[in-house]
Amino acid sequence: MFTVPLRQPRPETAAARVMASAWTAYYAALLSGDPSASAFAEWLAGYWQPEIERPTGAPDAHSPLVGGSGSIDWFERDGWVSGHITGQGSYRVPRAEVLAYPWVPLVEPAA
């Protein structure tokens, strides 16, 4: 019997996974009418860039977009976390800002 190794997340991609989880949680909260969720959207909007190059290789994490119309592909490279929406633009956030944002302690620690 053979076991298939699972792709394990790399520690250097933790901030990309945090952003994917935060996007999903806060977007769901926003859709449910939670007014505090808009703070995350406003913070993230400050990092919007209409034209940055998408990194090569597989994304480190994904977030679904509303209505099942694709996803945000999150990459963590060279101290930055970037979230790319095909045909629209990208978020580019310093890794330190992701890890310093107040919602980070609410994310469950890795096992």
Summary of the structure (lengths in Angstrom):
residues: 111
radius of gyration: 14.6
end to end distance: 27.0
largest distance: 51.9
contacts: 253
relative contact order: 0.21
helix: 40%
strand: 23%
